[in-house]
Structure formats: C-alpha cells, structure tokens
Amino acid sequence: MKRDLIYLALIVAAITAVKVTARTTPETPAEIRPLRIEAGFTKTVHILFPSPVTYIDIGSMDIIAGKADGAENVVRVKAAVRNFAAETNLTVITEDGGFFTFDVYYAENPAVSTVNLTVQDQQTEGVKKPDAAGDYQPTAPASEGRVLLREVGREKPATIKRMLSDIYRQNRTDVKGIRTKKYGIEVEVLGIYVSNDVIYIHTCMYNDTNISFEVDARQFIVADKKLAKRTAQQQTPLEILRVCNDPAVVRGHQRQRTVFALPKLTIADDKVLLLEIIEKNGARHQTTEITSRVTSPRREISLPNRLSGISITFRHLSGRPVPL
C-alpha cells in the first residue's frame, strides 16, 4: 500500500512539472537582434569572430563581404556602390554554431573600422547599449582580437611566427655567396632553412647611399635560369606566407634584415629562385639570384625540396631552431 502511494505521488509530481514547463515556455521564438555597422566605398570594415567562419550571406549587391585572405575568423565588408540609400543586411555563421546578423548602412567614413566579436560576451562587449531608436552601435575593440590564421602544410601559424622571430633574433650567417649590389644597394641572403614544409629565408639589405630606398614590393619568383636576367616571361611568383620585419623604407647608410616564410616548392634544374625588391617611385630595383647550391661557413649545404634534392632541417635545442 505504501509503495502504491509513493508511485502515485511521483506521477502527480511529474504531471505538475510538465504543466509548469508548458506554461513558462514562450510561444514565440527568441529574437536575434542585428548589430548595426557602417560600410564605406573607400574604407574596409573588418569583423573579428570568435571562431572560423563557414557561411557568409549579403542582403544585396550594394555591399561586398568575404573572408580575409589567410584568416579564418575575419570578414571584411565594403560598399560596392557609393551612397547606397537603403540599408542591407549581412549574415555570418561560424564553425562553433554561432549565428551573427548585421544591419549595414552606408557611411563615407565609417565610425568604426574594426568590430571585435572575439570577446566572451559577444552581444555586449562588442557593442554599445542600444540608443533611443533601439539600434546597437559597434565600438572599437578595447584590446587586440585573436586572428585564427590558416595552417600552412603541417605547421601551425604560431609555430611559423616563433620560427621567424627566432631566426631574426639569432642573426646567424649560415649562407655565403648569395649577394648582389647595384646602385649602392646591397642585398644578401644570410640563411635558408626548412621546417615542416615551410622554407625560411633570412635576408639583409644595406643602403650605402645618402638617399632612402622606399620599398614598393618584395617578391620571390621561379624563373628559367637562362632567361632570368633577360626577360620577365615564364616567371612564377611564390606566395609569401609570413614576414618578420618588413620595413617600408631603408634609409641612407642603414641596414635592415628580413625573414620570409615560403611554402615548400620543387624547382627543376633549369629554373632559378629570384628575390626581387622593387623601389617605389625609383629605378634602383634589386634582383638576387638564389642558385641550387650555396656554401655554408662550415660545410656545403643545399636548398630545400629539390632545388638540388636535399633538405635542410631544424633541430630544436631549448626550443630554438638550429640549422644542421
């Protein structure tokens, strides 16, 4: 008898809980309030999301939106039409299931150029309190947001950054003989290294003149060995993954070092790797030819991935890369 009473009490309690839940459940779905952002025709607005972006949709062709190159959680927004009248919208979905919606208005000079949603409370810390009209206004981030860079081969972006920094800090000279000097500007390759399908090239540029050298572009090119010095045809530019110390100006009698990270590559015997440095508003362009075999101060080494078929690898001593 007591057992039956206990069962009856449990059943009554369960029915009561179901009725209370049904009464407290809202009949209408929760509203997701859009954030208000401004887009300009001559200025780009960047939005930093807390995780990689998997979906982007724009409400009209008045705006352009897409992921920033090499960054998984950064979306750039820009007006495709100057002074578009009607507001439009932008919808973004992230890898962790986040759903973000924005109302986009035109502004010649957007008040905020970077909207940081990487903070923990995305709906409050990234925006102001709603104004009288009920619109949310984005604010500039109080601190730097975290950009999720795409992995390169087997190497993580943080590891590439550390490698670049270590090579620059150690300032070793492990390669000799790769040097050019024209118009009083000298460019030298100090080291070439490989770690997990990423090539690191340590260079130095010395301006032995009284006139500053303003850098317009630095690029690596694979070219035919016979035509490298005579024509720009049959040249393949390489993507530069990351750079450590990329000065825009090398002043007179100043020396600047730069470390580049490049993806793995395979070069045939009749090809050559060129480093080109273009002067802005000038003609003192530099071209340095990196041959298939270079000489180390202690031994002969080879460029990686079949510039001559042998790879240079890193040993890690106390977390620091050291060439073999």
C-alpha positions, 0 to 999 in steps of 0.5 A: 500500500505504501509503495502504491502511494509513493508511485502515485505521488511521483506521477502527480509530481511529474504531471505538475512539472510538465504543466509548469514547463508548458506554461513558462515556455514562450510561444514565440521564438527568441529574437536575434537582434542585428548589430548595426555597422557602417560600410564605406566605398573607400574604407574596409570594415573588418569583423573579428569572430570568435571562431572560423567562419563557414557561411557568409550571406549579403542582403544585396549587391550594394555591399561586398563581404568575404573572408580575409585572405589567410584568416579564418575568423575575419570578414571584411565588408565594403560598399560596392556602390557609393551612397547606397540609400537603403540599408542591407543586411549581412549574415555570418555563421561560424564553425562553433554554431554561432549565428551573427546578423548585421544591419549595414548602412552606408557611411563615407567614413565609417565610425568604426573600422574594426568590430571585435566579436572575439570577446566572451560576451559577444552581444555586449562587449562588442557593442554599445547599449542600444540608443533611443531608436533601439539600434546597437552601435559597434565600438572599437575593440578595447584590446587586440582580437585573436586572428585564427590564421590558416595552417600552412602544410603541417605547421601551425601559424604560431609555430611559423611566427616563433620560427621567424622571430627566432631566426631574426633574433639569432642573426646567424650567417649560415649562407655565403655567396648569395649577394648582389649590389647595384646602385649602392644597394646591397642585398644578401641572403644570410640563411635558408632553412626548412621546417615542416614544409615551410622554407625560411629565408633570412635576408639583409639589405644595406643602403650605402647611399645618402638617399632612402630606398622606399620599398614598393614590393618584395617578391620571390619568383621561379624563373628559367635560369637562362632567361632570368636576367633577360626577360620577365616571361615564364616567371612564377611568383611564390606566395609569401606566407609570413614576414618578420620585419618588413620595413617600408623604407631603408634609409641612407647608410642603414641596414635592415634584415628580413625573414620570409616564410615560403611554402615548400616548392620543387624547382627543376634544374633549369629554373632559378629562385629570384628575390626581387625588391622593387623601389617605389617611385625609383629605378634602383630595383634589386634582383638576387639570384638564389642558385641550387647550391650555396656554401655554408661557413662550415660545410656545403649545404643545399636548398630545400625540396629539390632545388638540388634534392636535399633538405635542410632541417631544424633541430630544436635545442631549448626550443630554438631552431638550429640549422644542421 
